[in-house]
Amino acid sequence: HLVGQLRYQGFATLLRPLLDEAAPAEVLDLGCGTGLCGRQLQGIASAVDGVDVSAEMVARARRSGHYRELWHAELGEHLETSERRYDCVLAADVFVYVGELATVFAGVRRILRPGGRFAFTVEAGERVAIIGPNGIGKTTLLRTLVGELTPDSGSVKWTESAEYGYYA
């Protein structure tokens, strides 16, 4: 239904730039839902784990057979306590349901291996704001995202239709 009738493609849009590069070994799928990302990563990543706040979604992802391990948990809570480390963390169309993202982003930073990638989607028409106290790097992050500064490591990729801007 989601892919066939509604023509949902967020997972494919998210994965396409990642798969153009070297395939990540171990991946964590945040908000794994029914397992669409897990299915796309079969045979590419060596292991895909998933976490979702919905027990029903975790059960559906488990039935898909595409995940090494699955957890039913709040995303931020799981990221704060997980002992695993990953080469890539994905979040396809999940942040609209999360609310405050500071704990999630801090947790992702904690569990990513050096050189790891964090890829997430933002829906068309949604706005993202980065707010916080002076001196924590908001402007540096934004200037890096829009290509004015070169990242220390990793890369920034936008879809062809992405629009961005910031107030300096």
N, C-alpha and C positions, 0 to 999 in steps of 0.2 A: 504494500500500500504506500509506504513512505517514498520509496524509490519509483515504483511503477506509476502510481496515480498522481502523486504530488510532485514527482520529478525532483526529489531531494538529491542534491549533489554536493553538499558541504563537505562530506568525508573525502570525496574524490578531489575536490578543489584543494583541500588541505594536504592530501598525500602526494599530489602530482609533483610539486617542487621537491619534496623530500626524496621521492623515488628517482628523480633525475640525477641525484647525487649518489654517493655510496649508501647502500642500504644500512639502516641502523640495526645493531645486533639485538638489543633488548628494548622493548617499547612498553610504555604505560599509557593506556587509553583512559583518560579521565572522562567520566560520564559515558561509559561504554555502551549504554543502551542495549540495543538488540544485537550489536556486534558487527556493524557495517565496516568499521575500520579494521577490526580483527580479521574479517574475511579478506579485505584488500591486501593485508600484510602477510597472509598465508604464503609460505614459500619464499618470502623476501626477508623478513626479520627472523632471527633465530628463536625469539620468544616474545609473545605479546601477553601482557597482563592487563586486567581491567578493573575499574572501580566505579560504582554507581550508587547513588543514594536510594534508588528504588530496588527493593528486593525482587520485584517482578522482572525488571530489566536485567538484573544479574542472572536470574533464572533463565531468561531468554538467551542471553549471551553464552551461558554455560551450555545450553542445548545446541548452540551453533558449532561447538567444538573447536573454535578458533583461538581459544585462550589457554595459556599455561596455568594461570591462577586468576581468580576473581574474588573481589571483596565487596561486600555490601556495607558502605560507610559514607559519611560526609567526606567530601573531597579534601578539604583543608585538614581535617582531623587525620585522615589516612596519610596524607603527605607529611604531616608532623611526626608520625610514629613509625612509618615504614622503614624497615631495615634494608630494603632493596635499593639498588642504584640502577639508573637507566641511561641509555644512550639517547633516547628520544622520549619526550612526553607530548601526547596529543590531546587536544580538547576541541572536538568538532561540535559546534552548536550546543555547547553546554553552559557557557558563562551567563547567558541570559537568565538561567535558572538559579544561579549561585548567589547573586547579590555582591557582598563585599569580597573583593578578590585579593586583598593584601595577604591573607593567610595562605591562599592557594599559590600565589606567585612566590612567596617566601619558601613554601614547601617544595615547589618545583625546583627552585634553585638548590635546595638542600639535597634532593635526590638525583639530580643530574650529574652524570660523570663529567669530568673535564672535557670540554669540546662538545658536550651534548647539545641537543636541539630541543627547543620548546616551540611547538606549532599549535596555533589556535585560530578559530574562525570568529569573525564578527559579522553579524547579519547586515545585508544591504540596508542602508538607512539608519543603522544604529550609530551612536556616537560613543567614543571611548575618551575618557578623561583621565589624565594621570595627575594626581594631586598629592601633596605632601609638604613637609617643612622645607625651607630653603636649605640648599647645600647637600641634598641627597642624590642629585644626579638626574632630575627630571628633564632639564633642558638638554643635557648630554645624551640621554636616551632618545629623546625626540629628534635631535639633530642626527643621531646615528640612524634612526629608523627612516628618515627622509633622505638619507644619503649625503648629508653635509659633512659627516665625520665617518671615518672608517672604523668598523668594529675591531676591538683588540683581538677577537677570535670569532669564528662562526660567520654567518651571513644573514642578511635580511632579504626576504623575498616577498614581493607583493603580487597579487593576481593582476592580470591585465586591466581589469575594471576597477581596481581600488583607487579611491581618492583620499588624499590626506592633506593635512595642513596643521599649522600651529601658530599661536601668537607668541612672538618673541618679546 
